[in-house]
Each structure stands twice: as structure tokens, then as C-alpha cells.
Amino acid sequence: MDNNKNVRNHITEQTVMFASITKWILISSSIGAIIGLIVAFFLRLLEYFEDSRGLLPFEYYYTLPFALAITVYIVKKFAPSAEGHGTEKVIEAVHKNAGEIKLSVIPIKLIATVITIFAGGSVGKEGPGAQIGAAAASFIATLFRFSKRDRKKMVICGISAGFASVFGTPLAGAIFGVEILIVGVLMYDILLPSIVAGFSAFFVAKMFGISYTYFDLAYYVTFDLNYVLIAKVVLAGIFFGLVADFVITTLKAIHNFAKSIEMHYMLKAFLAGVFIVFLTFIFGDHYLGLGFETIKESISSSHLDHEGVPWYAFILKTIFTSLTLGFGGSGGVITPIFYIGATSGNFFGSLVDGYIPLFAALGFVSVLAGATSAPIAAIIMAVELFGIHVGHYAALSVIIAFLMTGHRSVFPSQLLSMKKSDALNVKLGEEIVNSDATYTTRFFINIKRIFRIIYIKIRRCRR
């Protein structure tokens, strides 16, 4: 009798799981296809407006003050939740509103981002892609009256689909959409839907002519795995963690500074645009817009390309991006992080006399991991973008950068479920912005004890 009951329970469980898998494959693939279509339209529109810059009788970045003023107005007037770089608002909606996002976010975010990037605002396109995807998934869930739990899952699928179709890395994009929600926890129940949605969105976007850039570093024919190289990669991870911390700190400082200025928000945005144009006169226009050409040059195996990137490029890009986002520009923060990572890696590679394209590639993914607390997605992205041969080095550099950044992130609404060191006390279960990390004396006591033991051993050996 017990055996029969166990068999029935086993069959019931497998049947339920099969039905659940089928349900979420159908839902997530449909959501991914719809989002892939919307994102393809967004990317095509963005490409069209970027190509139209040459029609202006003056330099395109002269329009930046007006673009920032217009952007901040339409966002505040019609969709306040579309403010900023997009991803942060989506994370907040998942944690606080069960994934409910207004449909008005889609057109407003799309228009505001296109205006900002057309005028040279230093922002990316992945954040808007994720926010547009999340808003579309939320609308579908509401339209068909899904439960709050299912809507939350569908919105996470929308985030993953948005990232995957913009990045051109379906697996890393899907994992990134899940990993950025809670630091230290990967929600296994949403992995399958997110991955299916990511691949679906990616393939639909490609069907509609969206092309992606992948890199051939050709480094595996230049040098072999050795201890010296591993030591350089470890140092690189530490350096990239410091760069990521610099990005987080600068973004936050300029955002707080912008909020502290008592002035009409449109005038404030306009004057910030004027200041960015002034900086452009001094340093050039390489730090405006998406900056893909500089990223390609940093990672290029051609000496003429990667040696022409200024060592300070990552510093200026951080400042340009912080000013654009802090004063009302609309767009993502991840593409600028790619730029900052690649150019800082280019600089580090020249310092240690290493193969510069390799270190630029490591910076590309390591600064991403440090700034967003998403190391797994960053490692997968390294393989998808740069090839399997980079994976070993990327894993080491990425994890070190992730740890070096500490309990900080460009997404302050991320929930923190782990502490990165036993020497720190942090508030787990809180938003990362409220984690309040403090050191513990136990760590220093243990270090002192270790040194004391070593000292006693040395003294005994001398006797």
C-alpha cells in the first residue's frame, strides 16, 4: 500500500512539474518575443537618430542643454517612474510593488533615451531596454489577470529579455536580470523562464536585423597560462574593484549634489548640459553618447587602436555619465560601465606590461561585476563576448572586483542577503543603500593572534 502511495505521489509530482515547465516556457517565450520586437524597434530608432546627427548644421552636442531640459520635463510630467537609468526603478518595482509598472513608462522612456543619446548624453541603452521589457511584461500580466506572484516572475522575465536583446548575450543577459535583484541569492525558480525569455527576445531582435558586436582577442596564440599572468590578473581584479567603487561613489555624489541645488529642475538640467558641452570643448567628444568606438579600440588587438586610448578615459567617462544622469538625462548606466571597464583595463594592461586587449576585456566584465554585484552574469558574459579562453582569467578578476567593491552598488534598491567578509557587520535583508557596513574587532584579534603564533614559531626555530 505504501509503495502504491509513493508511486502515485511521484507521478503526481512529475506531472505537476511538467505542467509548470510547459506553462512557463509558453509564457516566457511569448513575453520574450514581444519584448524582442519592442526593443528591436527601440534600437532601430536609436540608430536612425544617431545617424541623423550629420544633418545638423552644427555639432550635435550643442543640443545637449536643450535635450536634458526636455527629457527631465517629459519624464517628470508623464512618467516619473521612468527617471534615471531605468534598471534601478525596475528593481524597486519588483521588491516594493510586486512588479507593477505603468505602461506609460514604455513610450516615455523610449523617447527620453533617444533624445538624450542623440544629443550626446553619456548614457547606455540597456537600462531603458530592461525597463521597457519589464513594463511590457507587467502590462501583459495585468491584462490577463495573473496573480501577483506570477506577475513578479513575468516582470523578471521582462528584465532578462530586455538585457539579453540589448547586450546580444542571451544567457548572460538572462542571468543578469535575475542576479541584480538580490545580492547573494540566485532565484532558481525563475531561472528557466528568464533564460527562455532572454533567448526568445534575442532571436526575435536578430530576426528584425539587430546586429551585435563580439570580440576576437586572439590572445591564446600570444601567451600561455603562467603564474606571472595569474598574479597580474589578481592585481587587475583589485584595481577594477577600486574603479567600480569610484564609479559608484561619483554617481552618488553628483546625484546628491544635483538634488541639493535649489533651482527649477529644467534650468538646472539646461545648465548641466552647458557644463558638459564646456567639458567637451576641453577634452573632446569621445566621452559623449554610447562610446562603442572607444570600447572597440580599447579591446582591439591592433596596437594602433588600443594604444591610442588615453589613460584617463575611464575617469572622464565616469564624470560625463554622472553629470548626465545626475541632472536628468535618461538612459542606462551599464554601457558607460563597459566603457569605463574597457578603458581602465587598457590603462592597467599598459602599467603591468601585459597583453592590453586581455586586460581591457577583463576590465569590461570585472567593473560590471563590481559596480552591479552580478559576478555570475559577468563571467558568463566574458565567455559569450570574448570566447571560452578568457573565462579562466575573467572568473578570477571578476570575483575579486566583486569582493573589493564591498557592500555598494549602482543599484541602491538591491536587497542584500550576504556579507562579503566575516570582518564586517552588515544589515542583511535590507536595501544595499541601507546596509551600513561596519568592521568587527574579531577580525583584527584573529590577525594579531596569527602574527603572534608566527612570531613564537620563529623564536623557537632560532633557539
Secondary structure, 3 states (H helix, E strand, C coil): CHHHHHHHHHHHHHHHHHHHHHHHHHHHHHHHHHHHHHHHHHHHHHHHHHHHHHHCCCCHHHHHHHHHHHHHHHHHHHCHHHCCCCHHHHHHHHHHCCCCCCCCHHHHHHHHHHHHHHCCCCCECHHHHHHHHHHHHHHHHHHCCCCHHHHHHHHHHHHHHHHHHHHCCHHHHHHHHHHCCEECCCCHHHHHHHHHHHHHHHHHHHHCCCCCCCCCCCHHHCCCCCHHHHHHHHHHHHHHHHHHHHHHHHHHHHHHHHHHCCCCHHHHHHHHHHHHHHHHHHHCCCCCCCCHHHHHHHHCCCHHHHCCCCCCHHHHHHHHHHHHHHCCCCCECHHHHHHHHHHHHHHHHHHCCCCHHHHHHHHHHHHHHHHHCCHHHHHHHHHHHHCHHHHHHHHHHHHHHHHHCCCCCCCCCCEECCCCCCCEECCCCCEHHHCCCEECHHHHHHHHHHHHHHHHHHHHHHC
